[in-house]
Amino acid sequence: MAGRGPQSFQKKLKEQQRKEKQQEKIAKRLERKRLAEASPGSDTDLDFEIQPQDAEAQQQEAETQPQEAERS
C-alpha cells in the first residue's frame, strides 16, 4: 500500500501549525491576565507586548532624552 499523498501531508502540517498558534494565543492571554491581576491599578495597555528589540530602543531613547534637555 502506498503512502498518503502530498495533500494529506500538507493538511497535517497546516493543522499542526493551527494548533501551535492557538496554544501561543492561549499562553499570551493567560500571561496578560496574570499581569493584570498582579497590578490591578496599572495604567498599562495590555493589548500589545513589547518585543525585546522595542524595549532596547525605548531604553536608548530614554537615555538620550535627558542629554538633549541638558544641551538646550
Secondary structure by P-SEA (a helix, b strand, c coil): cccccaaaaaaaaaaaaaaaaaaaaaaaaaaaaaaaaacccccccccccccaaaaaaaaaaaaaaaaaaaac
